[in-house]
């Protein structure tokens, strides 16, 4: 089973090379978002990759009630929309409620469903009915072939432009493991697949009041995933991960991302 290739803005899904979703975990402030977007756009232009900018307007599932969340849906989506328009790049963000789907769809090109909400039928339906492309993150509690049911929901709601993101599976307490076979199995079912290299190295709640992670492993898993085969790669990138307001231990330093992108494209060409 296969899927029909489609575009997210000018970014092809199902083309000869994978595309990349890159950006910081949280939309920390407007100035920071613009700095990251401009830097990543310049890197994308130099490396020739297809690029979607990401940032979350609300980190709604933080470990602690005192953790930073973000500017909220209206201001956050406005910022993302302005970035997308000026830099001429597609943009994406997470939504958490059905009501947020319509708000975000006015500004972003790709709606993302967080992993913990991947089976929320009303949320999937609301996202599908906006007409935007939808990226559903596979829950850490799901087997790869359980995503066939998510795909069935999206198609039933009239959405053919959707993707499923692999982002690790719960492995005991405070740990995730990635089974690269899942990329093959999901694609075999005709599902376009993204691999999330940075959330896959999380240690959920591993710091007690916050999530930890093994960020040094994100490039390792990214290289393995590209050689396995996929449609896109998701990586969170930050100019100063040590001082990031969310998911600092897992984000790839901005200074390293260009070299990694070059290597990933080379691995793709060598293995396909």
Secondary structure by P-SEA (a helix, b strand, c coil): ccccccccccccccccbbbbbccccccccaaaaaaaaaaaaaaaaaaccbbbbbbbcccccccccccccccccaaaaaaaaaaaaaacbbbbbbbccccaaaaaaacccbbbbccccccaaaaaaaaaacccbbbbccccccccccaaaaaaaaaaacccbbbbbbcccccccccccccaaaaaaaaaaccbbbbbcccccccccccccbbbbcccaaaaaaaaaaaacccbbbbbbbccccccccccccccccccaaaaaaaaaaaaaacc
